[in-house]
Amino acid sequence: MKTVLMVAEKPSLAQSIAKILSRGNMSSRKGLNGACSVHEYTGSFSGQPVRFKMTSVCGHVMTLDFTGKYNHWDRVDPAELFSKAPTEKKEANPKLNMVKFLQVEGRGCDYIVLWLDCDKEGENICFEVLDAVLPVMNKPRGTEKTVFRARFSSITDTDICNAMGRLGEPDHNEALSVDARQELDLRIGCAFTRFQTKYFQGKYGNLDSSLISFGPCQTPTLGFCVERHDKIQSFKPELYWVLQAKISPDKDSSVLLDWDRVRVFDREIAQMFLNVTRMEKEAKVEGTSRKEKAKQRPLALNTVEMLRVASSSLGMGPQHAMQIAERLYTQGYISYPRTETTHYPENFDLKGSLKQQANHPYWAQTVKHLLADGINRPRKGHDAGDHPPITPMRSATEAELGGDSWRLYEYITRHFIATVSYDCKYLQNTISFQIGPERFTCSGKTLISQGFTEIMPWQSIPPEESLPSCQKGDAFVLGEVKMLEKQTSPPDYLTEAELITLMEKHGIGTDASIPVHINNICQRNYVTVENGRRLRPTNLGIVLVHGYYKIDAELVLPTIRSAVEKQLSLIALGKADYQQVLEHTLNIFKRKFHYFVDSIAGMDELMEVSFSPLAATGKPLSRCGKCHRFMKYIQAKPSRLHCSHCDETYTLPQNGTIKLYKELRCPLDDFELVLWSSGSRGKSYPLCPYCYNHPPFRDMKKGMGCNECTHPSCQHSLSMLGIGQCVECESGVLVLDPTSGPKWKMACNKCSVVVHFFENAHRVRVSADTCEACEAALVDVDFNKAKSPLPGDETQHTGCVFCDPVFQELVELKHAAPCHPMHRSGPGKRQGRGRARGRRPTGRLNPRRPKDKMAALAAYFV
């Protein structure tokens, strides 16, 4: 029997599709990477009985990156990244071992059906899967077709079964357009980011951003926000005057009339009009009109409109909203949420989707009326040729979804019902008045039929006071006429919804990437999100954009990126050559980069005004080994030490606290050591600022602390404090933390494993001797007599942390990642069961006579 391998984009999606196609008659097992399951069942394919294997990836299998030295900022000129630097595809998440997993499941299979998301990114992932699987699949006979592509828009029985019945082929052109975008963004973004980050962080101390990034889409996005900020700052309010008249149709009511001139900007002229109208006693009716008007129902929902509403009305950030929409899609509640289309195809089953909502407690009555009276065909929108508009695929309740998931689902459903409802109809009543030489009007609306506003009440026509009954020639007593002084007001900061509109209008990003670009400028501290989800640029964001305008406005204007997006779309359609588009675009940006580097002084002048130089930032902390003067600790991101006398800056470990380490000095360079700590429950280690930035030995890399230093005799080095190999990672060593007493601990110098031991011990030292059984360093422990847990009232003991039975109850693994499933069995692998990450272990280390130090700690998991 032949085997068909089927691959979806997410584990939950694979399970849902397999359940539909197998009608629930399937067996499931975990894959070797622990993240993806494999669902197996038998069925028919191309008229023959086969065995189906349905599994998934977790997004992109591969990612694009530079090779070798080109990944090191200090070893290459950023200009080389445009052409000289070679790139390679690497596993997007090496811990998942996705390539090996796919090859294990694909080995010996005869056919492959790709169930990846039906957009350009999904097509790209199709070919990543094929690159991994095709070499291990059975070779086809002659011209037999073995690769198939399923195209679907929702996780419903009908859509999935239809997709299985009309399989096609993956689109290589769409995959190439994604490859082109990835390479352009990598080369352009990295070159500009590396240059400006190194240049400005080496000069200023309070930038408060660990990375001063540039992105071909990210930077124009920031540009829109700063452009609005500049308009606000340059705005000068201007006074204007308005006339307002009031009539009294009867003793108990009054009606305000609006001036037809609206406003004037000269006070004397406004006063003249006021004087003229005040001389009149009556307002004469010049004419009346009654027109029936309609408020149109909304177009069908696409991604951009969903993100706009989520931000402006639901208070959700675009990226958060997109994540919720994707989850609703994989759970089968809505159709595919990434679409540019606002037009339903003629064969779309609108009535079937509406019937799903017929018994919903919130809108059942509206839906039943529509089904009984006949649904209205949705307005004709834009057909982008991708997926149908976002549509609810099954009914759900607030209790079922809860929180933001329910709020977004409710909006999507109400929007869909509104698209098949009728327009809202109302009467527009207008009365024109003559008061002396000036004309005034009043108007009002009277609702005829609610239409779609019944299901979208926030769009309804608000109730208004009724207008007086009158006809041409009637006169009303003029109550009063007054002049109001007002002033023009500046625009407000852009909302996320307005920014999304601008990005869509100018072709910046795609429906899938727009939320990512907005999130990036927030993460980089270029803008902050304020009340009403308004985006206020920070000083750093403002200075960067002004600097780009000063040097080369095209770096921040949307024109070039919009043109690039059009070229990428042509690649996807097979109308443009991949290599030519890549070379042409890179040549343009390479020239711009060289001009930017030559003109950086222009941006630097703006930086000097807004930020403090390194020498004037931070507080004295430790002494420099060269001049023996105090270096200043700059806490703002990225934290670092700066010696103003030597004009040298030293990077430090991030995301932790830094303090002086007992005024001890490095024996190699005489720099005072500092101590980095992630908190009382985490790990800490000393480091020499100079060695951390300039590794003293060949086997060390930049960014290594004393716990990885191979100095043979320094009391703080790995050589003196290392105890044994880490249980979790292949390359890590458990190192004694000499500052942790009386709650002593040793921590891995590579991963997050922390082992607590010998609590309340007076002293813990690493011995020069090693354990005969596992070759770990022995530990000397000294307790106070009153607190000694040692047997026989002993206060001192020397032994192996892993093997000595005396130490068995005194060692506890507190923090550790779970054992990797691939290492749980087999010769030479670690034995035992893994625990969930973050769960506190309840047992103690129990070596059970291990053969080596890895197995000693691994036995703890049994």
C-alpha positions in Angstrom: 0.0 0.0 0.0 1.4 3.4 -1.0 1.7 6.3 1.5 0.6 9.9 1.2 2.3 12.5 3.4 0.2 15.6 4.1 1.7 18.7 5.7 -0.1 21.7 7.3 1.3 24.9 8.6 0.3 24.4 12.3 -0.2 21.4 14.5 -3.8 22.4 15.4 -4.6 22.8 11.7 -3.2 19.3 10.9 -5.4 17.8 13.5 -8.5 19.6 12.3 -7.9 18.7 8.6 -7.1 15.0 9.4 -10.2 14.7 11.6 -12.4 16.0 8.7 -10.8 13.8 6.0 -10.7 10.6 8.1 -14.1 11.3 9.6 -12.6 11.0 13.0 -11.3 7.4 12.3 -7.5 8.1 12.8 -4.7 7.3 15.2 -2.3 10.0 16.5 1.2 10.0 17.8 3.8 12.6 18.8 6.6 13.2 16.2 10.2 13.0 17.2 10.6 16.7 17.7 7.9 16.7 20.4 6.1 19.8 18.8 4.2 18.2 15.9 1.9 15.2 15.9 1.3 12.7 13.2 -2.2 11.5 12.4 -2.6 8.3 10.4 -5.6 6.7 8.6 -6.3 4.7 5.5 -8.3 5.9 2.5 -8.4 6.3 -1.2 -6.1 8.6 -3.3 -6.0 8.7 -7.2 -8.3 5.7 -7.3 -6.1 3.4 -5.1 -6.1 2.5 -1.4 -3.3 4.4 0.5 -2.1 5.2 4.0 -2.3 8.8 4.9 0.1 10.5 7.3 -1.0 14.0 8.3 1.5 16.2 10.1 2.6 19.9 10.2 5.4 22.3 10.5 5.4 25.4 12.9 5.5 28.2 10.4 8.6 28.7 8.3 11.0 25.7 8.3 14.0 27.8 7.1 15.2 31.4 7.5 17.7 33.4 5.5 20.9 34.5 7.1 24.5 35.5 6.3 27.2 32.9 6.5 30.3 32.8 8.8 32.0 36.1 9.5 29.3 38.2 7.9 27.1 37.5 11.0 29.7 39.4 13.2 29.2 43.1 13.3 32.8 43.9 14.0 34.4 41.8 11.4 32.9 43.2 8.2 32.1 46.5 6.6 28.2 46.8 6.5 28.6 47.9 2.8 29.7 44.3 2.0 26.3 43.0 2.9 24.8 44.4 -0.3 26.6 42.1 -2.7 29.7 40.3 -1.3 28.2 38.6 1.7 26.9 35.1 0.8 23.6 34.0 2.3 22.2 30.6 3.3 19.0 29.0 4.4 19.2 27.9 8.0 16.6 26.2 10.2 14.2 28.8 11.5 14.1 27.1 14.9 17.0 24.6 15.4 15.5 23.2 18.6 12.5 21.8 16.7 14.7 19.8 14.3 12.0 20.3 11.7 14.1 19.2 8.7 15.0 15.9 10.4 11.4 15.4 11.6 10.1 15.9 8.0 12.7 13.6 6.6 11.8 10.8 9.1 8.1 11.1 8.3 8.6 11.5 4.6 11.0 8.6 4.1 9.4 6.0 1.9 6.3 8.1 1.1 5.0 8.0 -2.5 3.0 11.3 -2.6 2.9 14.6 -0.7 -0.1 16.9 -0.4 0.8 20.4 0.9 -1.9 22.0 3.2 0.1 25.2 3.9 -1.8 28.5 4.2 -2.9 29.7 0.9 -0.9 33.0 0.6 2.6 33.9 -0.7 4.2 32.9 2.6 2.4 29.6 2.5 3.7 28.9 -1.0 7.2 29.7 0.2 6.9 27.2 3.0 5.6 24.6 0.5 9.0 24.6 -1.2 10.9 24.6 2.1 9.0 21.4 3.0 9.7 19.9 -0.5 13.4 20.7 -0.2 13.5 18.6 3.0 11.2 15.8 2.0 11.6 15.0 -1.8 15.2 13.6 -1.4 13.9 10.8 1.0 10.6 10.0 -0.8 10.2 7.1 -3.2 11.2 8.0 -6.7 8.2 8.5 -9.1 7.6 6.1 -12.0 8.2 7.9 -15.3 6.2 11.1 -15.4 3.9 10.3 -12.4 2.9 13.4 -10.5 3.8 13.1 -6.8 3.6 16.7 -5.5 0.1 18.2 -4.9 -1.2 21.5 -3.4 -4.5 21.9 -1.5 -6.1 25.3 -1.7 -8.7 26.2 0.9 -10.1 29.2 2.7 -11.7 27.8 5.8 -11.6 24.7 8.1 -15.0 23.4 7.3 -16.0 19.9 6.1 -17.1 21.3 2.7 -14.1 23.4 2.0 -11.5 20.8 3.1 -13.2 18.0 1.1 -13.5 20.2 -1.9 -9.8 21.1 -1.7 -8.9 17.4 -1.5 -11.0 16.8 -4.6 -9.3 19.4 -6.7 -5.6 19.4 -5.8 -3.2 21.6 -7.8 0.5 22.4 -7.7 2.4 24.8 -5.5 3.2 28.2 -7.1 6.9 28.7 -7.6 6.6 32.3 -8.7 4.8 33.3 -5.5 7.5 31.5 -3.4 10.2 33.4 -5.3 8.6 36.7 -4.5 8.9 35.9 -0.8 12.5 34.8 -1.3 13.2 38.2 -2.9 11.5 40.1 -0.1 13.5 38.2 2.5 16.8 38.8 0.9 16.2 42.5 0.2 15.0 43.1 3.8 18.0 41.2 5.2 20.7 42.9 3.2 19.3 46.4 3.3 18.0 46.3 6.9 21.2 44.8 8.3 23.6 47.2 6.5 21.8 50.4 7.6 21.0 49.0 11.1 24.6 47.9 11.8 26.1 51.1 10.7 23.8 53.5 12.5 23.6 51.4 15.7 27.4 51.3 16.0 27.8 54.9 15.1 25.3 56.4 17.5 25.6 54.1 20.4 29.3 54.8 20.4 28.6 58.5 20.8 25.4 58.9 22.9 24.4 57.3 26.2 20.6 57.9 26.6 19.2 56.7 23.3 17.3 54.0 25.3 17.2 51.5 22.4 19.3 48.5 22.2 19.1 48.5 18.4 18.7 51.6 16.1 17.2 49.6 13.3 16.3 50.5 9.7 13.8 48.6 7.6 12.6 49.3 4.0 9.0 49.1 5.3 9.6 49.9 9.0 11.2 53.3 8.3 8.4 54.7 6.0 5.9 53.5 8.6 7.7 55.5 11.3 7.9 58.4 8.7 4.0 58.6 8.6 3.9 59.0 12.5 6.6 61.7 12.5 5.0 63.6 9.6 1.8 63.9 11.7 3.9 65.0 14.7 5.6 67.7 12.6 2.2 69.0 11.5 1.1 69.2 15.1 4.3 71.0 16.2 4.2 73.5 13.3 0.4 74.2 13.6 -0.5 77.8 14.5 -4.1 78.2 15.7 -6.1 80.8 14.0 -9.2 82.6 15.3 -12.4 82.6 13.4 -16.0 83.7 14.0 -19.4 82.0 13.5 -22.9 83.5 13.6 -25.6 81.4 15.3 -29.3 82.2 15.1 -32.2 80.8 17.1 -35.9 80.7 16.2 -38.8 79.8 18.4 -41.6 77.9 16.5 -43.6 78.0 19.7 -43.3 79.0 23.4 -41.8 75.7 24.5 -39.3 75.0 21.8 -36.4 76.6 19.9 -34.3 75.6 16.9 -30.7 76.6 16.2 -29.8 77.7 12.7 -26.5 77.2 11.0 -24.9 80.1 9.0 -24.4 79.3 5.3 -21.1 81.1 5.2 -19.9 78.7 8.0 -17.2 81.0 9.3 -15.1 84.1 8.7 -11.6 84.9 9.8 -12.0 88.6 10.1 -13.7 89.8 13.4 -14.8 93.1 11.9 -16.6 91.5 9.0 -18.3 89.0 11.4 -19.4 91.9 13.5 -20.8 93.6 10.5 -22.9 90.5 9.6 -24.0 90.3 13.2 -25.2 93.9 13.2 -27.2 93.4 10.0 -29.0 90.2 11.2 -29.7 91.6 14.6 -31.8 94.4 13.0 -34.3 91.7 11.8 -37.2 90.5 13.9 -38.2 87.4 11.8 -36.6 84.5 10.0 -38.4 83.9 6.7 -38.5 80.4 5.2 -36.9 80.4 1.7 -37.5 76.8 0.9 -37.9 73.2 2.3 -36.7 69.9 1.0 -37.2 66.3 1.9 -34.9 63.7 0.3 -34.8 60.0 0.9 -31.2 58.9 1.4 -29.5 55.6 2.2 -26.5 54.8 4.4 -24.8 51.9 2.6 -24.1 48.6 4.2 -20.4 47.8 4.6 -18.3 46.1 2.0 -17.3 42.5 2.8 -14.5 42.3 5.4 -10.8 42.1 4.4 -7.7 42.0 6.6 -6.9 45.7 6.6 -10.4 46.7 7.6 -10.5 44.1 10.3 -7.2 45.5 11.8 -8.5 49.1 11.5 -11.7 48.3 13.5 -9.9 46.1 16.0 -7.6 49.0 16.8 -10.1 51.9 16.7 -13.2 50.2 18.2 -11.9 47.2 20.1 -8.7 48.6 21.5 -6.5 45.8 20.1 -3.1 46.3 18.6 -2.8 45.0 15.0 -0.4 42.2 15.8 -2.5 41.0 18.7 -5.7 41.2 16.6 -4.0 39.2 13.8 -2.9 36.5 16.3 -6.4 36.2 17.6 -7.8 36.0 14.0 -5.4 33.2 13.1 -6.4 31.3 16.2 -10.1 31.6 15.4 -9.3 30.4 11.8 -7.3 27.3 13.0 -10.2 26.5 15.4 -12.6 26.7 12.5 -14.6 29.7 13.6 -13.8 32.0 10.7 -12.4 31.8 7.2 -8.8 32.6 6.3 -8.0 36.0 7.9 -5.3 37.2 5.4 -7.1 38.5 2.4 -7.2 41.7 0.3 -10.6 40.8 -1.3 -13.8 42.6 -0.4 -16.0 40.9 -3.0 -17.7 37.5 -2.6 -17.5 35.2 -5.6 -20.8 34.3 -7.2 -20.7 30.7 -6.0 -20.1 31.6 -2.4 -22.7 30.0 -0.1 -23.8 33.1 1.7 -27.1 31.6 2.8 -25.3 28.6 4.3 -22.9 30.8 6.3 -25.9 32.9 7.5 -27.9 29.8 8.6 -25.0 28.9 11.0 -26.0 32.0 13.0 -29.8 31.3 13.0 -29.9 30.2 16.6 -27.4 32.5 18.2 -28.7 34.2 21.3 -27.5 37.7 20.2 -28.7 37.9 16.6 -31.0 35.0 15.9 -34.0 37.2 15.3 -32.2 39.4 12.7 -30.8 36.4 10.9 -34.2 34.6 10.8 -35.8 37.7 9.3 -33.1 37.9 6.6 -33.5 34.3 5.7 -37.3 34.6 5.6 -37.4 37.9 3.6 -34.4 36.9 1.4 -30.8 38.1 1.8 -29.5 41.1 0.0 -26.6 40.5 -2.4 -23.4 42.1 -0.9 -22.0 45.2 -2.5 -19.5 44.7 -5.3 -16.0 45.2 -3.8 -12.5 44.6 -4.9 -11.5 41.1 -6.1 -7.8 40.6 -5.4 -7.9 37.0 -6.6 -6.7 35.6 -3.3 -9.2 34.4 -0.6 -12.9 35.3 0.0 -13.6 38.0 2.5 -13.3 37.1 6.2 -16.5 35.2 7.1 -17.8 33.4 10.3 -17.8 29.7 9.5 -19.7 28.4 12.6 -21.6 29.8 15.5 -19.8 30.5 18.8 -20.9 32.0 22.2 -19.1 34.4 24.5 -18.8 31.6 27.1 -17.1 29.4 24.4 -14.5 31.9 23.3 -14.2 34.6 26.0 -12.1 37.8 26.1 -10.7 39.3 23.0 -11.4 36.2 20.9 -15.1 36.7 21.5 -15.0 40.5 20.8 -13.2 40.0 17.5 -15.4 37.1 16.5 -18.6 39.1 17.4 -17.4 42.0 15.2 -16.6 39.7 12.3 -20.0 38.0 12.5 -22.0 41.2 12.9 -20.0 42.7 9.9 -20.9 39.6 7.8 -24.6 39.8 8.6 -24.5 43.5 7.8 -23.1 42.8 4.3 -26.1 40.7 3.4 -28.6 43.1 5.1 -30.3 46.1 3.4 -29.1 49.7 3.4 -30.3 52.0 6.2 -32.8 54.4 4.8 -33.8 57.8 6.2 -35.3 61.1 5.2 -33.1 64.2 5.1 -35.1 67.3 5.9 -33.7 70.7 5.2 -35.2 74.2 5.8 -33.6 77.4 4.4 -34.1 80.7 6.2 -33.4 84.3 5.2 -32.5 86.7 8.0 -31.9 90.1 6.3 -29.2 89.5 3.7 -27.9 86.3 5.3 -29.0 82.8 4.7 -29.3 80.1 7.5 -30.3 76.5 7.4 -31.4 73.7 9.8 -31.5 70.0 8.9 -32.5 66.8 10.5 -32.9 63.1 9.7 -35.9 60.8 10.2 -35.3 57.1 10.1 -37.3 55.1 7.6 -35.8 51.6 8.0 -32.9 50.4 10.1 -31.4 48.0 7.6 -27.9 46.8 8.5 -27.7 49.2 11.5 -30.0 46.8 13.4 -27.0 44.4 13.6 -24.4 47.2 13.8 -26.1 49.7 16.2 -23.0 51.9 16.5 -23.7 52.9 12.8 -27.3 53.8 13.4 -28.9 57.2 12.7 -29.0 59.0 16.0 -32.5 60.4 17.1 -32.8 64.1 16.5 -35.2 66.9 17.5 -38.0 67.2 14.9 -38.0 70.3 12.7 -41.0 72.7 12.7 -43.6 72.1 10.0 -43.5 75.0 7.5 -43.6 76.0 3.9 -42.0 78.6 1.8 -43.0 82.1 2.9 -43.6 81.2 6.5 -42.0 83.4 9.1 -40.7 82.6 12.6 -39.9 84.9 15.5 -36.1 85.4 15.7 -35.0 84.6 19.2 -31.4 85.7 19.2 -28.4 86.0 16.9 -24.9 85.8 18.5 -21.4 85.7 17.3 -19.1 82.9 18.6 -15.3 83.1 18.7 -13.5 79.9 18.0 -10.0 78.8 16.8 -8.7 76.1 14.5 -7.2 73.1 16.2 -4.3 70.9 15.2 -4.7 67.3 14.0 -4.2 64.7 16.7 -1.5 62.0 16.6 -2.1 59.2 14.2 -4.1 56.3 15.4 -3.1 52.7 14.5 -6.2 52.6 12.3 -5.2 55.8 10.4 -1.6 54.5 10.1 -2.9 51.2 8.6 -4.9 53.2 6.1 -1.8 55.2 5.0 0.3 52.0 4.7 -2.4 50.4 2.5 -2.8 53.5 0.4 1.0 53.9 -0.3 1.7 50.1 -0.7 3.9 49.7 2.4 3.8 46.1 3.5 1.1 43.5 2.9 -2.0 42.5 4.8 0.1 40.0 6.6 3.2 42.2 7.4 1.5 45.5 8.3 0.9 44.5 11.9 4.6 43.4 12.2 5.9 46.8 10.9 3.8 48.7 13.4 4.8 46.4 16.2 8.5 46.9 15.3 8.4 50.7 15.6 6.9 50.3 19.0 9.4 47.6 20.1 12.3 49.8 19.0 11.1 52.7 21.1 10.5 54.9 18.1 6.9 55.5 19.0 4.7 55.0 22.1 1.1 53.9 22.1 -1.1 56.3 24.0 -4.8 56.6 24.9 -7.1 55.8 22.0 -4.2 53.8 20.5 -2.5 56.9 19.2 1.1 56.7 18.1 3.3 59.4 19.5 6.9 59.4 18.2 9.8 59.4 20.7 12.7 61.8 20.5 14.7 59.0 18.9 12.1 58.3 16.3 11.7 62.0 15.5 15.5 62.6 15.1 15.9 59.5 12.9 13.2 60.5 10.5 14.4 64.2 10.4 17.9 62.8 9.8 16.8 60.7 6.9 15.0 63.6 5.3 18.1 65.7 5.7 20.4 63.2 4.1 18.1 61.3 1.6 14.3 61.8 1.8 13.7 58.6 -0.2 14.9 56.5 2.7 11.8 57.5 4.6 9.3 58.4 1.9 7.0 55.5 0.8 7.8 55.9 -2.9 10.7 53.5 -3.3 9.3 50.7 -1.1 5.9 51.0 -2.9 7.8 50.5 -6.2 9.7 47.5 -4.8 6.4 46.0 -3.6 5.0 46.3 -7.2 8.1 44.5 -8.6 7.7 41.7 -6.0 4.1 41.4 -7.1 5.2 41.1 -10.7 7.6 38.2 -9.7 4.6 36.5 -8.0 2.7 36.8 -11.3 5.7 35.5 -13.3 6.0 38.9 -15.1 9.4 40.0 -13.7 12.7 38.2 -13.3 13.6 37.4 -9.7 17.4 37.9 -10.1 17.0 41.2 -12.1 14.6 42.7 -9.5 17.0 41.7 -6.7 20.1 43.1 -8.4 18.4 46.4 -9.5 17.0 47.1 -6.0 20.2 46.3 -4.2 22.2 48.5 -6.5 19.9 51.4 -5.7 20.1 50.9 -2.0 23.9 50.3 -2.1 24.4 53.7 -3.6 22.0 55.3 -1.1 23.9 53.5 1.7 27.3 54.9 0.6 25.8 58.4 0.4 24.2 58.0 3.8 27.5 57.0 5.4 29.3 59.9 3.8 26.6 62.3 5.0 26.0 60.9 8.5 27.2 64.1 10.1 23.9 65.7 9.1 22.0 63.3 11.2 24.6 63.5 14.0 24.0 67.3 14.3 20.3 66.5 15.1 21.4 63.8 17.6 23.6 66.2 19.5 20.7 68.5 20.2 18.4 65.7 21.6 20.8 63.3 23.3 23.7 63.4 25.8 27.2 62.3 24.9 28.5 59.1 26.5 30.9 61.1 28.7 28.0 63.0 30.3 25.8 60.0 30.8 25.6 57.3 33.6 27.2 57.1 37.0 30.7 55.9 38.1 30.9 52.2 38.7 34.2 50.4 38.1 37.8 51.4 37.3 39.3 51.2 33.8 42.4 48.9 33.6 44.2 51.3 31.2 43.9 54.7 33.0 42.6 53.4 36.4 39.9 56.0 36.4 36.3 55.3 37.0 34.2 54.2 34.1 30.5 55.2 33.9 27.7 52.7 33.9 25.1 53.6 31.3 21.9 51.9 32.3 19.8 52.9 29.3 19.5 50.3 26.6 21.9 48.9 25.7 23.6 49.0 29.1 27.4 49.5 28.8 30.5 51.0 30.5 32.2 54.1 29.1 35.6 55.4 30.0 35.6 59.1 29.1 39.4 59.4 29.6 40.2 56.6 27.1 37.1 57.2 25.0 36.3 53.5 25.1 32.9 51.8 25.4 32.4 48.3 26.7 29.2 46.4 26.1 27.7 44.4 29.0 25.2 41.5 29.3 21.6 42.8 28.9 18.4 42.2 30.7 19.8 42.0 34.2 21.5 44.1 36.9 25.1 45.2 37.0 27.1 46.0 40.2 30.8 46.2 41.3 32.2 42.8 42.2 34.1 43.3 45.5 36.6 45.7 43.8 38.4 42.6 42.5 40.5 43.0 39.3 41.1 40.8 36.3 44.7 39.4 36.4 45.0 39.8 32.6 44.2 43.5 32.2 43.7 45.0 35.6 40.0 46.0 34.9 37.7 45.9 37.9 35.3 43.0 37.7 31.5 43.6 37.7 28.7 41.2 38.6 25.8 40.5 36.3 22.6 39.0 37.9 19.2 38.0 36.5 17.7 38.1 40.0 17.8 36.1 43.2 16.1 33.1 41.6 18.2 33.2 38.4 21.9 33.1 37.9 24.7 35.5 38.2 28.4 35.6 37.2 31.3 38.0 37.3 32.9 39.4 34.2 35.8 41.6 33.1 34.5 44.4 30.9 37.6 44.2 28.7 37.7 40.4 28.3 34.0 40.4 27.6 34.6 42.6 24.6 38.1 41.4 23.6 38.3 37.6 24.3 41.8 36.9 25.7 42.1 33.3 24.5 41.4 31.6 21.2 38.8 29.3 22.5 36.7 32.2 23.8 34.2 34.4 22.0 33.0 37.9 22.5 30.3 38.1 25.2 31.8 35.5 27.6 32.0 36.1 31.3 34.3 34.7 33.9 32.1 31.6 34.1 33.3 30.7 30.5 36.9 32.0 30.8 39.6 29.3 30.4 42.3 31.1 32.3 44.2 28.3 34.1 44.7 30.0 37.5 42.3 32.9 37.9 40.1 32.3 41.0 37.0 33.5 39.0 37.5 31.4 35.9 35.7 28.3 34.6 38.9 26.3 35.3 38.6 27.1 39.0 34.8 27.1 39.6 33.5 24.6 37.0 32.0 21.4 38.5 30.4 19.2 35.8 28.7 19.0 32.5 25.2 20.4 32.3 22.3 17.9 32.1 20.3 20.0 29.6 22.7 21.3 26.9 25.5 19.6 25.1 28.1 22.3 25.6 27.3 23.9 29.0 29.2 23.4 32.3 27.7 23.8 35.7 29.7 26.5 37.5 29.7 27.4 41.2 28.3 30.9 41.9 30.7 32.1 44.7 28.3 35.1 45.5 25.2 33.0 46.2 25.8 32.0 49.8 24.2 31.1 52.1 21.7 29.9 49.4 24.4 28.3 47.3 23.9 27.4 43.7 25.7 26.3 40.6 24.4 27.5 37.2 25.0 26.4 33.6 27.2 28.8 31.7 25.2 28.2 28.5 21.5 27.6 29.3 19.0 28.4 32.1 19.7 25.4 34.4 20.3 26.4 38.1 21.1 23.8 40.8 20.6 24.9 44.4 22.6 23.0 47.0 24.1 23.1 50.5 21.7 25.8 51.9 23.1 27.6 55.0 26.6 26.2 54.4 29.4 28.5 55.8 31.6 27.9 52.8 31.6 26.0 49.5 34.7 25.5 47.4 35.5 23.6 44.2 38.3 21.1 44.9 41.2 20.3 42.5 40.3 16.6 42.8 37.7 14.9 40.6 35.2 12.1 41.1 36.5 8.7 40.0 33.0 7.6 38.8 31.9 10.6 36.7 35.0 12.9 36.6 33.1 15.9 38.0 35.1 18.2 40.3 34.7 17.4 44.0 33.1 20.0 46.3 34.4 21.0 49.8 31.4 22.0 52.0 31.8 23.6 55.5 28.7 24.0 57.7 28.3 25.8 61.1 27.8 23.2 63.8 24.4 24.5 64.7 23.1 24.2 61.1 24.9 21.2 59.8 22.7 18.6 58.0 25.7 16.2 57.7 25.4 12.8 59.5 27.2 12.3 62.8 27.2 16.1 63.6 30.0 16.5 61.1 30.6 20.1 59.8 32.8 19.4 56.8 32.6 17.0 53.9 34.2 16.7 50.5 32.4 14.7 47.8 30.8 14.6 44.3 27.6 16.6 43.9 26.3 13.8 41.6 27.6 10.6 43.2 28.1 11.1 46.9 25.1 9.7 48.9 25.9 12.2 51.7 25.0 15.0 49.4 22.0 13.3 47.9 19.4 15.2 50.0 21.3 18.5 49.8 21.1 19.1 46.1 18.0 20.3 44.3 17.4 21.2 40.7 15.3 24.4 40.7 15.2 25.7 37.2 15.6 23.6 34.1 14.2 23.3 30.6 12.6 19.9 29.9 14.8 17.1 28.5 14.6 17.1 24.7 12.4 14.2 23.5 15.2 13.1 21.1 17.5 12.5 24.1 15.1 10.4 26.2 16.2 7.0 25.0 18.7 5.1 22.9 22.3 4.3 23.4 24.5 7.2 24.6 21.4 9.3 25.2 20.1 10.6 28.5 17.6 8.4 30.3 14.4 9.4 32.1 11.3 11.4 31.6 11.3 15.2 31.1 9.3 17.7 33.1 7.4 20.6 31.8 9.3 23.9 31.6 8.9 26.1 34.6 7.3 23.5 36.8 9.1 23.2 40.1 10.6 19.7 40.7 9.5 18.0 43.9 12.3 15.4 44.1 16.0 15.5 44.8 18.9 14.4 42.7 19.2 10.6 43.0 22.1 9.4 40.8 21.5 5.6 40.9 25.2 4.8 40.1 25.5 6.8 36.8 28.2 6.0 34.4 28.9 9.7 33.7 28.1 13.1 35.1 25.3 13.8 32.5 23.4 10.7 33.5 23.8 11.6 37.1 21.7 14.7 36.8 19.4 13.2 34.2 18.5 10.4 36.6 16.8 13.2 38.7 14.0 13.2 36.1 13.2 9.5 36.5 
